[in-house]
């Protein structure tokens, strides 16, 4: 069956993403820049227990994504989790979730732009910092003005670069372990036994293990992007379940597998926290250009993150405008299905990265603080998905029973995930670097509460609904087999 992909006046956005686009977007969203550059620091404070930390977090995020998948497929008129929140929890929830997610990505994108300038300096320190920042801002704006299929294509190749880099490390590391490679820096032999022979699997006890969760949760930001992209996918009933179900395999390979190889070659207590263990491992194999290669990978990873953030932010802003929760102008699309005004408004904030680069270390420290607040807000987004699922499960048992992509153990797992998020919140308060940013997040929600009351009163005064209704009619993409 041929699926029409042109934008329509009713839906606005074009379904221009293919199955391969969605699969690689899902993989790219699960592989953050922190894996390449921040894993050394995390290993240094957690030890081999980092493997269990990533496994537990990945396990919980998988259930979040399964909940999101069932919700999205229960009604293909849902375009994102903001739509789901307003339908299940009320108009206020759609307002809070959508604006919070938009704000999170705007801040994260500015951070990515600043990070890109740092990676460019590796290749040529003489280049003024504002030049790569300005070029990145312009390039990302132009890219997001193109039809969504071009976004999918760029993300496809960005993700492929990250995949190839990690697989190359795993293959190289496996050879070093099999040959009993003698580490010239530590004087130790490459062996799987290095995972438990240097203080055990939990060298820092319970406190180190808990600290790992506080740091590790940030590595998974962006995994929910597949839910936003599903609204512009040609065949979501086939593509979305595949993308979500592969999350566990991706975590086992790209996180558990890669870090287990790294710590088998270099004992965890000899890994330098300020260096990328990926670079070090490839250098041991005699690959002298490893530093160049990994920095190129991290550069593309930061660009990919910013590109995905703009995409997610503009789609959230588009939905907010359709709901009456943002200026109506943001709800318009061009004939190619691109919400131009939403793109321009979101991208304006990218250019704030340029003056920030001239402000010195004080702003860098402040920006690190704001970025931590942004990462903390993602817990709110994930939590809203799970709470929405609990309400959906009670309100629409017939949809759940008819679904062909039901969440496993759906009566128990949502509450287990919410309990885990409470635990993560406690670890954020426990960590010195994250305590203040976490405690500052209520300021954002107070601001949103005030803005919601103002918007609500205006909508009521004008006789408009508090939000746009979600259609319950059969979607054009629904096949004759019934709901998924």
Residue, then its C-alpha position, 0 to 999 in steps of 0.5 A: x500500500x502506498x502512503x501519501x507523504x505530502x502535507x495536508x491542510x488538516x495535519x500540517x506536518x508532512x510524513x516524510x520519515x522512512x523506517x530507516x530514518x526512524x530506526x537511526x534517529x532512535x539509535x542516535x537519540x540513545x547515544x549521547x555525547x556524554x558517552x564519548x567524553x563523559x564516560x571517563x569521569x563516570x567510571x572514575x567515581x563509580x567503577x565497574x558498577x557503571x555497567x549495572x547503572x546503565x543497565x538499570x537506567x536503560x531498563x527503566x527508560x525502555x518501559x517509558x518508551x513502551x508506554x509512549x509507544x502504546x499511547x502514540x499507536x492508540x490514536x495516530x492523531x497524537x503528534x507528541x507526548x504533549x498531545x497525550x498529556x493534554x488528552x489524558x491529564x488535561x489542557x494544563x498538562x499539555x501546556x506544562x509538558x510542551x513548554x517545558x520540553x521546548x525550553x529544555x531543548x532550547x537551552x540544550x541546543x545553546x550548550x551544544x553550539x558552545x560545545x561545538x566551538x570547543x571541539x573545533x578548537x581541537x583542530x585549529x585553536x587560532x579560530x575565533x570561537x564565535x566563527x564556528x558558533x555562528x556557522x553552526x547556528x546558520x547551518x542548523x537553521x537552514x537545515x531545519x527549514x528543509x522538509x522533514x525527510x532531509x532532517x531524517x537523512x542528516x540524522x541517519x548519517x550522524x547516527x551512523x557515524x556514532x555507531x561505526x565509531x563504537x563498533x570499531x572500538x568494540x572490535x579493536x578492544x576484543x582483539x586486544x583482549x584476545x591477544x593479551x595486550x600489555x598496556x604500556x601506561x599501566x603495565x597490566x594485561x588486557x583481560x575481562x578479569x580487570x572488571x572485578x580484580x581492582x576493588x570488585x564490581x562496587x569499589x565505592x560501595x553504595x554511595x558510589x553506585x548511587x552517584x552513578x545514577x545521578x550522572x548516568x541519567x543525563x546520558x539518555x536525554x533524547x531517547x524520547x525523540x523517536x516519539x516526536x518523530x513518529x508523527x512524521x513517519x510514513x508507517x508508524x505502526x511498523x516503524x515505531x515498535x521496531x525502534x522502541x524494542x531495539x532500545x535494550x539491544x542498543x544499550x547492551x551493545x553501545x553502553x554495556x559492551x563498549x564500556x566493558x571492553x574499555x575497562x577490560x583493556x585499562x583497569x577502571x582505576x587507571x582511566x583518566x577522568x579528564x580524557x576520553x577512554x575511547x581515544x585512549x583505547x584506540x591509541x593503544x591499538x596503534x591508531x595514531x589518528x584516534x584523537x582526530x577521529x573521536x573528536x570528529x565523532x563528538x563534533x558530529x554528535x553535538x551537531x546531531x543533538x542540536x539538530x534534533x533539539x531544534x526539530x523537537x522544539x519546533x514541533x512542540x511549538x507548532x503543537x502549542x500554537x494549534x492548542x491556543x497555548x502559543x501565538x497562532x502564527x506558529x501553527x502555519x506550515x509551508x507547502x512542504x510541511x515545515x512550520x517556518x515561523x516555529x523554526x525561526x522563533x526557536x532558532x533565534x535563541x541559538x544565536x545567544x551562544x555567540x555573545x555567551x562565548x565572549x562573557x568568560x568563565x563566569x557565564x560558562x559556569x552559569x550555563x553549566x548550571x542552566x544546562x543541569x536544570x534543563x536535564x533535570x526537567x527531562x525527568x518531568x517529561x518522562x514522568x508525564x508520559x508514565x502518568x498519562x499511561x496510567x490514566x489511559x490504562x484506566x480510562x480506555x481499557x478497550x484500547x489497551x486490550x485491542x493494542x498490538x503493542x502493549x506495555x509489558x506488565x502494564x499494571x505494575x511497571x508504570x508505578x515501578x518507573x515512577x518510584x525509580x524517578x523519585x529515587x533519581x530525584x533523591x540522587x540529584x539532591x544528594x550530588x553536590x553538582x546537581x543539588x542547586x540546579x535541581x532545587x531551582x527547577x520549581x522556579x520554572x514551574x511557578x512561571x509556567x503556572x502564572x503563564x497558564x492562568x493568564x492564557x486560560x483567562x484569555x481563552x475563556x474571555x475570547x470564548x475559545x476552548x482551553x485546548x484543541x481537541x484530539x480527534x477520535x476518528x480513524x486516522x488515514x494511516x490506520x489499516x484494516x486490521x484494527x488498532x495497534 
